């Protein structure tokens, strides 16, 4: 009887092993299938974005926005156009956010939440490109590609709406105002509608890189930046008798030279920094020493600590050098007309970089994904990255068979509209695959989630 019981237990154990084995195999097969699915999503989305009706739709939106450029926090017509298209797509949104901003939602309405961002504002530049859709607003132009950025995020929204079954969470569409120095990203964060975002992706057109390529890097990509204004005051007088004056031009000249020493003699040579004085205003006659001189400029670095140190030393040098020449000085890092924020460096999350490499490689081919050197330009996308993991990349738009495109922030800047489906598909693919990968690591939902998300 004892032998019979042992045999019975042995049989039961074998049956259990046989029952468990198919489960293990199925789990492995399911995982493999999911991996293949993730690989196919970028290609599928790009094929959808390249459909003629989708491309024509994105091009039409981009051209409407280009014809009516609006400066930071004045993007009312641009915002209206975006909301109209979101309404047509049946995508809910919150408006207004930070004056003209919009936050839309595609997916389940549940965590995780991944965001894609577009900036809406134009620049105070007179367009010189003579074409059918030239700017109709004198002195204003989309010279940085934000019209294309908006079109691409709307294109991504269209892709996502057509592939809702792929979304295992919520994609948040961020249309922000005032990237060009107005700190629109910070105001969007301050509004509190992005508090539960798990990650965010952003892009920028790149005129010098071939179309069909992208470029970025992990860690610091773009510098942080700040602006300063200083008024150096002396005592005006006749240029022929300088002994009766206190010359602010001499003092300001010494200030300009001394500021350059902050980088050459105080900064670590391996920690790239820039201090540039780009404004010098004083006097209006060749024989009159003025009462005061105004100077202004920018400072940049790849770490926030270096930025803060530069800011401190810029003020000390200006006031100290002015005092040496018997002048006084005031230094202003803010302005009542336009806030001069200290923009943090744009630092890409390393895990999101790996995600980007995979998605972009699957879509474009690994040889089309380029490593990028850090650039001293700045982006207010960095404010998002201070709040949650973020990733910023550049997308090329130069056709090798066409004339070289002009740089951003110039009056003859143009967009190669063939770039639009690439940007839309990359946005949609990065967000969708992020949600699919994050599904298994979903955080508890018992926290304080905002109704907006």
ZANUKOL-647718 format. One record per residue (C-alpha): x, y, z; residue number from 1; residue in three letters. Coordinates in Angstrom, 2 decimals, m for minus. Layout:
N
    east   north      up num residuo
       X       Y       Z NUM     ALA
...
//
This chain:
453
    east   north      up num residuo
    0.00    0.00    0.00   1     UNK
    2.91    2.29    0.78   2     UNK
    4.40    1.53   m2.66   3     UNK
    1.05    2.31   m4.27   4     UNK
    0.90    5.73   m2.57   5     UNK
    4.43    6.57   m3.69   6     UNK
    3.57    5.64   m7.29   7     UNK
    0.38    7.71   m7.11   8     UNK
    2.35   10.76   m5.96   9     UNK
    4.92   10.23   m8.72  10     UNK
    2.21   10.09  m11.38  11     UNK
    0.65   13.26  m10.00  12     UNK
    4.02   15.03  m10.11  13     UNK
    4.59   13.99  m13.74  14     UNK
    1.11   15.19  m14.72  15     UNK
    1.78   18.53  m13.07  16     UNK
    5.05   18.88  m15.03  17     UNK
    3.24   18.08  m18.27  18     UNK
    0.57   20.64  m17.50  19     UNK
    3.11   23.32  m16.65  20     UNK
    5.33   22.74  m19.68  21     UNK
    2.83   24.01  m22.31  22     UNK
    2.33   27.12  m20.21  23     UNK
    6.03   27.88  m20.32  24     UNK
    6.16   27.32  m24.05  25     UNK
    3.09   29.48  m24.70  26     UNK
    4.50   32.28  m22.58  27     UNK
    7.73   32.24  m24.57  28     UNK
    5.81   32.17  m27.87  29     UNK
    3.62   35.08  m26.75  30     UNK
    6.67   37.12  m25.81  31     UNK
    8.28   36.44  m29.19  32     UNK
    5.09   37.43  m30.99  33     UNK
    4.92   40.66  m28.98  34     UNK
    8.55   41.44  m29.86  35     UNK
    7.86   40.94  m33.56  36     UNK
    4.81   43.16  m33.26  37     UNK
    6.87   45.97  m31.75  38     UNK
    9.36   45.71  m34.59  39     UNK
    6.64   45.98  m37.23  40     UNK
    4.82   48.98  m35.72  41     UNK
    7.26   51.68  m36.92  42     UNK
    7.17   50.41  m40.51  43     UNK
    3.40   50.06  m40.45  44     UNK
    2.95   53.58  m39.10  45     UNK
    5.34   55.05  m41.69  46     UNK
    3.44   53.33  m44.50  47     UNK
    0.21   54.82  m43.15  48     UNK
    1.76   58.31  m42.82  49     UNK
    3.00   58.16  m46.42  50     UNK
   m0.48   57.65  m47.84  51     UNK
   m1.24   60.47  m50.24  52     UNK
   m4.38   61.60  m48.42  53     UNK
   m2.50   61.74  m45.09  54     UNK
    0.49   63.60  m46.55  55     UNK
   m1.77   66.11  m48.33  56     UNK
   m3.67   66.68  m45.09  57     UNK
   m0.47   67.36  m43.10  58     UNK
    0.95   69.59  m45.84  59     UNK
   m2.28   71.60  m45.90  60     UNK
   m2.16   72.17  m42.15  61     UNK
    1.49   73.15  m42.25  62     UNK
    0.90   75.71  m45.01  63     UNK
   m2.07   77.29  m43.24  64     UNK
    0.02   77.73  m40.10  65     UNK
    2.96   79.07  m42.13  66     UNK
    0.78   81.73  m43.75  67     UNK
   m0.33   83.01  m40.34  68     UNK
    2.71   83.01  m38.02  69     UNK
    2.11   84.18  m34.45  70     UNK
    4.63   85.05  m31.74  71     UNK
    4.83   83.48  m28.28  72     UNK
    1.59   83.53  m26.27  73     UNK
   m0.18   85.05  m29.28  74     UNK
   m0.82   81.75  m31.13  75     UNK
   m4.62   82.10  m31.01  76     UNK
   m5.36   81.29  m34.66  77     UNK
   m2.81   78.46  m34.66  78     UNK
   m4.42   77.03  m31.53  79     UNK
   m7.87   77.37  m33.09  80     UNK
   m6.74   75.43  m36.16  81     UNK
   m5.27   72.65  m34.02  82     UNK
   m8.46   72.35  m31.99  83     UNK
  m10.53   72.17  m35.16  84     UNK
   m8.44   69.26  m36.43  85     UNK
   m8.59   67.48  m33.06  86     UNK
  m12.37   67.87  m33.11  87     UNK
  m12.51   66.30  m36.58  88     UNK
  m10.41   63.40  m35.34  89     UNK
  m12.64   62.96  m32.30  90     UNK
   m9.77   63.55  m29.90  91     UNK
  m10.61   65.19  m26.54  92     UNK
   m8.38   67.96  m25.25  93     UNK
   m7.94   70.57  m22.56  94     UNK
   m7.82   74.25  m23.56  95     UNK
   m6.61   76.86  m22.78  96     UNK
   m3.42   75.82  m21.05  97     UNK
   m0.87   78.60  m20.49  98     UNK
   m2.79   81.09  m22.66  99     UNK
   m2.86   79.27  m26.02 100     UNK
   m1.61   75.77  m25.23 101     UNK
   m3.57   72.57  m25.82 102     UNK
   m3.25   69.12  m24.24 103     UNK
   m5.00   66.29  m26.10 104     UNK
   m5.48   62.62  m25.19 105     UNK
   m5.52   59.48  m27.34 106     UNK
   m5.86   55.96  m25.95 107     UNK
   m7.41   54.29  m22.94 108     UNK
   m7.40   57.33  m20.68 109     UNK
   m5.52   55.21  m18.15 110     UNK
   m1.83   54.94  m17.20 111     UNK
    0.83   54.82  m18.37 112     UNK
    0.92   58.30  m19.91 113     UNK
    3.48   59.16  m22.60 114     UNK
    3.61   62.60  m24.23 115     UNK
    4.65   63.92  m27.63 116     UNK
    5.24   67.65  m27.96 117     UNK
    5.01   70.36  m30.62 118     UNK
    5.85   74.06  m30.24 119     UNK
    3.54   76.56  m31.99 120     UNK
    5.20   79.98  m31.99 121     UNK
    6.91   81.87  m34.81 122     UNK
    9.79   84.35  m34.89 123     UNK
    9.97   88.11  m35.41 124     UNK
   11.57   87.77  m38.86 125     UNK
   10.45   89.14  m42.22 126     UNK
   10.19   86.22  m44.65 127     UNK
   12.08   86.64  m47.92 128     UNK
   11.06   83.32  m49.51 129     UNK
    8.74   84.14  m52.40 130     UNK
    6.16   81.37  m52.66 131     UNK
    2.41   80.84  m52.67 132     UNK
    2.14   80.32  m48.90 133     UNK
    4.47   83.09  m47.75 134     UNK
    3.80   84.69  m44.36 135     UNK
    0.88   87.13  m44.47 136     UNK
    1.89   88.76  m41.19 137     UNK
    4.57   91.43  m41.70 138     UNK
    7.66   90.95  m39.56 139     UNK
    6.64   87.44  m38.47 140     UNK
    7.73   84.10  m39.88 141     UNK
    7.89   80.40  m39.08 142     UNK
   11.67   80.35  m39.45 143     UNK
   12.33   77.50  m37.02 144     UNK
   10.01   74.80  m38.34 145     UNK
    7.36   74.95  m35.64 146     UNK
    4.64   74.86  m38.30 147     UNK
    6.05   71.49  m39.37 148     UNK
    6.33   70.33  m35.75 149     UNK
    2.61   70.98  m35.20 150     UNK
    1.68   69.20  m38.43 151     UNK
    3.73   66.16  m37.45 152     UNK
    2.14   65.82  m34.00 153     UNK
   m1.30   66.16  m35.58 154     UNK
   m0.20   63.53  m38.09 155     UNK
    0.83   61.29  m35.21 156     UNK
   m2.58   61.87  m33.62 157     UNK
   m4.25   60.69  m36.82 158     UNK
   m2.09   57.56  m36.91 159     UNK
   m2.81   56.81  m33.26 160     UNK
   m6.53   57.33  m33.70 161     UNK
   m6.52   54.82  m36.56 162     UNK
   m4.62   52.28  m34.44 163     UNK
   m6.31   52.56  m31.05 164     UNK
   m6.10   48.78  m30.58 165     UNK
   m2.32   49.16  m30.33 166     UNK
   m2.46   51.61  m27.42 167     UNK
   m2.01   50.12  m23.95 168     UNK
   m2.26   53.43  m22.13 169     UNK
   m2.64   57.07  m23.09 170     UNK
   m0.69   59.28  m25.48 171     UNK
   m0.77   62.93  m24.43 172     UNK
   m0.52   65.50  m27.23 173     UNK
    1.24   68.65  m26.01 174     UNK
    0.90   71.77  m28.16 175     UNK
    2.82   74.45  m26.31 176     UNK
    3.22   78.19  m26.84 177     UNK
    6.32   80.35  m26.68 178     UNK
    9.31   78.06  m27.12 179     UNK
   11.37   80.92  m28.57 180     UNK
   12.57   82.43  m25.32 181     UNK
    9.18   82.62  m23.60 182     UNK
    9.52   79.47  m21.53 183     UNK
    6.23   78.00  m22.73 184     UNK
    7.23   74.52  m21.58 185     UNK
    7.67   75.72  m18.01 186     UNK
    4.26   77.37  m18.04 187     UNK
    2.68   74.16  m19.35 188     UNK
    4.24   72.32  m16.40 189     UNK
    3.17   75.00  m13.95 190     UNK
   m0.42   74.57  m15.16 191     UNK
   m0.39   71.10  m13.59 192     UNK
   m1.91   69.18  m16.49 193     UNK
    1.21   67.08  m17.10 194     UNK
    1.83   65.91  m13.54 195     UNK
    1.41   62.19  m14.25 196     UNK
    3.45   61.92  m17.44 197     UNK
    5.86   58.96  m17.45 198     UNK
    7.94   60.09  m20.45 199     UNK
    7.92   62.69  m23.22 200     UNK
    9.37   62.83  m26.73 201     UNK
   10.13   65.89  m28.85 202     UNK
   11.83   66.56  m32.17 203     UNK
   13.25   69.38  m34.27 204     UNK
   13.80   69.65  m38.00 205     UNK
   17.44   69.73  m39.10 206     UNK
   18.17   71.46  m42.41 207     UNK
   21.67   70.03  m42.87 208     UNK
   20.94   66.31  m42.42 209     UNK
   19.61   64.06  m45.21 210     UNK
   15.91   63.29  m45.26 211     UNK
   15.17   59.87  m43.84 212     UNK
   17.81   60.23  m41.13 213     UNK
   17.60   61.14  m37.46 214     UNK
   20.26   62.21  m34.96 215     UNK
   20.57   62.44  m31.21 216     UNK
   22.56   61.16  m28.23 217     UNK
   22.09   60.14  m24.60 218     UNK
   22.91   62.68  m21.90 219     UNK
   23.52   66.38  m22.61 220     UNK
   22.42   67.25  m26.15 221     UNK
   21.74   71.00  m26.04 222     UNK
   23.15   73.62  m23.72 223     UNK
   21.33   75.45  m21.00 224     UNK
   21.23   79.20  m21.46 225     UNK
   20.56   82.53  m19.82 226     UNK
   20.42   86.16  m20.90 227     UNK
   21.64   89.31  m19.20 228     UNK
   21.26   93.06  m19.55 229     UNK
   23.50   95.56  m17.79 230     UNK
   23.50   99.33  m17.53 231     UNK
   26.87  100.90  m16.70 232     UNK
   26.48  104.47  m15.49 233     UNK
   29.12  107.20  m15.32 234     UNK
   29.07  110.94  m15.92 235     UNK
   28.72  112.39  m19.40 236     UNK
   30.70  115.28  m20.81 237     UNK
   32.69  116.69  m23.71 238     UNK
   35.01  114.20  m25.39 239     UNK
   37.79  116.84  m25.47 240     UNK
   37.93  117.10  m21.67 241     UNK
   37.47  113.53  m20.40 242     UNK
   38.98  114.44  m17.03 243     UNK
   35.68  116.10  m16.14 244     UNK
   33.68  112.96  m17.01 245     UNK
   33.41  109.39  m15.81 246     UNK
   33.51  107.40  m19.02 247     UNK
   31.05  104.46  m19.09 248     UNK
   32.23  103.41  m22.57 249     UNK
   35.72  102.68  m21.21 250     UNK
   34.22  100.82  m18.26 251     UNK
   31.90   98.80  m20.52 252     UNK
   34.79   97.92  m22.82 253     UNK
   36.76   96.53  m19.88 254     UNK
   33.65   94.58  m18.82 255     UNK
   33.37   92.94  m22.25 256     UNK
   37.00   91.83  m22.21 257     UNK
   36.85   90.61  m18.60 258     UNK
   33.72   88.55  m19.24 259     UNK
   35.64   86.47  m21.78 260     UNK
   38.03   85.42  m19.03 261     UNK
   35.19   83.59  m17.27 262     UNK
   35.43   80.84  m19.88 263     UNK
   39.13   80.99  m20.76 264     UNK
   40.47   81.24  m17.20 265     UNK
   37.76   80.04  m14.78 266     UNK
   35.87   77.23  m16.55 267     UNK
   37.10   73.65  m16.86 268     UNK
   38.29   73.30  m20.48 269     UNK
   36.39   69.99  m20.65 270     UNK
   33.15   71.67  m19.54 271     UNK
   32.04   73.62  m22.63 272     UNK
   30.76   77.11  m21.84 273     UNK
   30.04   80.31  m23.76 274     UNK
   29.70   83.95  m22.71 275     UNK
   28.85   86.33  m25.55 276     UNK
   28.19   90.07  m25.35 277     UNK
   26.01   90.75  m28.39 278     UNK
   24.64   94.19  m27.50 279     UNK
   26.62   97.36  m26.84 280     UNK
   24.67  100.62  m26.90 281     UNK
   26.02  103.96  m25.77 282     UNK
   26.31  107.50  m27.04 283     UNK
   25.01  109.13  m30.18 284     UNK
   27.65  111.71  m31.07 285     UNK
   31.37  111.49  m31.87 286     UNK
   32.35  114.21  m29.40 287     UNK
   30.11  113.45  m26.41 288     UNK
   30.85  111.00  m23.63 289     UNK
   27.47  109.49  m22.66 290     UNK
   26.08  109.16  m19.18 291     UNK
   25.56  105.41  m19.52 292     UNK
   26.12  102.34  m21.69 293     UNK
   23.89   99.30  m22.01 294     UNK
   25.33   95.90  m22.78 295     UNK
   23.63   92.52  m23.07 296     UNK
   24.32   88.97  m24.08 297     UNK
   23.92   85.28  m23.44 298     UNK
   25.71   82.60  m21.44 299     UNK
   25.51   78.86  m22.03 300     UNK
   26.72   75.61  m20.50 301     UNK
   25.91   71.89  m20.44 302     UNK
   25.28   71.65  m16.70 303     UNK
   22.99   73.62  m14.46 304     UNK
   25.77   74.08  m11.90 305     UNK
   27.96   75.74  m14.53 306     UNK
   25.07   77.98  m15.59 307     UNK
   24.47   79.13  m12.03 308     UNK
   28.20   79.79  m11.54 309     UNK
   28.37   81.81  m14.79 310     UNK
   25.37   83.88  m13.75 311     UNK
   26.97   84.67  m10.39 312     UNK
   30.32   85.61  m11.91 313     UNK
   28.81   87.71  m14.74 314     UNK
   27.17   89.96  m12.18 315     UNK
   30.33   90.19  m10.06 316     UNK
   32.56   91.01  m13.04 317     UNK
   30.24   93.68  m14.45 318     UNK
   29.84   95.46  m11.13 319     UNK
   33.50   95.03  m10.20 320     UNK
   34.93   96.29  m13.48 321     UNK
   32.51   99.21  m13.50 322     UNK
   33.68  100.17  m10.02 323     UNK
   37.33  100.08  m11.11 324     UNK
   36.50  102.81  m13.64 325     UNK
   34.51  104.81  m11.01 326     UNK
   31.18  103.78  m12.59 327     UNK
   28.19  101.97  m11.15 328     UNK
   26.33   99.09  m12.74 329     UNK
   23.02   97.25  m12.55 330     UNK
   22.68   93.74  m13.93 331     UNK
   19.33   92.26  m14.88 332     UNK
   18.68   88.61  m15.66 333     UNK
   14.98   89.24  m16.14 334     UNK
   12.95   91.67  m18.18 335     UNK
    9.39   92.88  m17.67 336     UNK
    8.65   92.69  m21.40 337     UNK
    9.90   89.13  m21.89 338     UNK
   10.93   86.84  m19.02 339     UNK
   14.59   85.88  m19.26 340     UNK
   14.45   82.41  m17.79 341     UNK
   17.48   80.31  m17.01 342     UNK
   16.91   77.51  m19.50 343     UNK
   18.31   74.19  m18.25 344     UNK
   20.39   71.94  m20.51 345     UNK
   18.54   69.42  m22.67 346     UNK
   19.63   66.08  m21.21 347     UNK
   18.32   62.90  m22.84 348     UNK
   17.31   59.97  m20.66 349     UNK
   19.60   56.98  m21.34 350     UNK
   16.81   54.37  m21.25 351     UNK
   14.73   56.43  m23.68 352     UNK
   17.78   56.70  m25.92 353     UNK
   17.86   52.91  m26.21 354     UNK
   14.14   52.96  m26.98 355     UNK
   14.70   55.61  m29.66 356     UNK
   17.52   53.64  m31.28 357     UNK
   15.29   50.56  m31.51 358     UNK
   12.23   52.34  m32.91 359     UNK
   14.10   54.60  m35.33 360     UNK
   16.28   51.69  m36.46 361     UNK
   13.22   49.53  m37.13 362     UNK
   11.63   52.31  m39.17 363     UNK
   14.56   53.84  m41.06 364     UNK
   17.39   51.31  m40.77 365     UNK
   20.19   51.43  m38.22 366     UNK
   22.48   53.22  m40.67 367     UNK
   20.03   56.15  m40.77 368     UNK
   20.22   56.73  m37.01 369     UNK
   23.18   59.03  m36.36 370     UNK
   25.05   59.91  m33.21 371     UNK
   25.02   63.67  m32.69 372     UNK
   27.58   65.91  m31.05 373     UNK
   26.29   68.30  m28.36 374     UNK
   25.19   71.71  m29.65 375     UNK
   25.32   75.07  m27.84 376     UNK
   21.77   75.94  m28.89 377     UNK
   19.09   75.63  m26.22 378     UNK
   15.54   74.28  m26.08 379     UNK
   12.82   74.80  m23.53 380     UNK
   11.97   71.10  m23.93 381     UNK
   14.58   70.80  m21.16 382     UNK
   11.99   71.98  m18.62 383     UNK
    9.98   68.82  m19.29 384     UNK
   13.11   66.72  m18.80 385     UNK
   13.59   68.23  m15.35 386     UNK
   10.09   67.03  m14.40 387     UNK
   10.12   63.52  m15.94 388     UNK
   12.22   61.41  m18.35 389     UNK
   12.39   62.98  m21.80 390     UNK
   14.04   62.48  m25.15 391     UNK
   14.75   65.05  m27.86 392     UNK
   16.03   64.28  m31.35 393     UNK
   16.61   65.89  m34.73 394     UNK
   15.12   64.79  m38.04 395     UNK
   16.88   65.52  m41.31 396     UNK
   15.16   67.14  m44.28 397     UNK
   17.84   67.81  m46.90 398     UNK
   17.13   66.22  m50.28 399     UNK
   20.47   65.34  m51.88 400     UNK
   19.07   66.24  m55.32 401     UNK
   17.89   69.70  m54.25 402     UNK
   19.73   72.94  m53.37 403     UNK
   21.04   73.22  m49.83 404     UNK
   18.42   74.35  m47.35 405     UNK
   18.98   77.50  m45.30 406     UNK
   19.50   77.39  m41.56 407     UNK
   16.77   78.02  m39.00 408     UNK
   16.24   81.60  m37.75 409     UNK
   16.99   83.07  m41.17 410     UNK
   14.51   84.88  m43.47 411     UNK
   15.03   82.37  m46.30 412     UNK
   14.45   79.23  m44.22 413     UNK
   12.23   76.62  m45.89 414     UNK
   10.77   73.22  m44.99 415     UNK
   11.09   70.12  m47.12 416     UNK
    7.52   68.89  m46.67 417     UNK
    8.56   65.31  m47.50 418     UNK
    9.72   65.21  m43.88 419     UNK
    6.20   65.32  m42.44 420     UNK
    5.30   61.60  m42.65 421     UNK
    8.63   60.65  m41.07 422     UNK
    8.09   62.92  m38.08 423     UNK
    4.48   61.86  m37.63 424     UNK
    5.32   58.15  m37.78 425     UNK
    8.28   58.50  m35.42 426     UNK
    6.16   60.34  m32.84 427     UNK
    3.39   57.74  m33.04 428     UNK
    5.79   54.79  m33.00 429     UNK
    7.87   56.03  m30.08 430     UNK
    4.73   56.61  m28.01 431     UNK
    2.92   53.38  m28.95 432     UNK
    5.87   51.06  m28.41 433     UNK
    6.73   52.84  m25.15 434     UNK
    3.24   52.07  m23.84 435     UNK
    3.43   48.45  m24.97 436     UNK
    6.79   47.98  m23.26 437     UNK
    5.62   49.78  m20.12 438     UNK
    2.44   47.72  m19.82 439     UNK
    4.14   45.00  m17.78 440     UNK
    5.70   47.60  m15.47 441     UNK
    2.49   49.57  m14.91 442     UNK
    2.68   51.55  m11.69 443     UNK
   m0.15   51.35   m9.11 444     UNK
   m3.12   53.54  m10.02 445     UNK
   m4.13   54.32   m6.47 446     UNK
   m2.15   57.57   m6.47 447     UNK
   m3.40   61.10   m6.89 448     UNK
   m4.15   61.09  m10.63 449     UNK
   m5.46   64.27  m12.19 450     UNK
   m8.79   64.18  m14.00 451     UNK
   m7.10   65.62  m17.12 452     UNK
   m5.12   62.40  m17.51 453     UNK
//
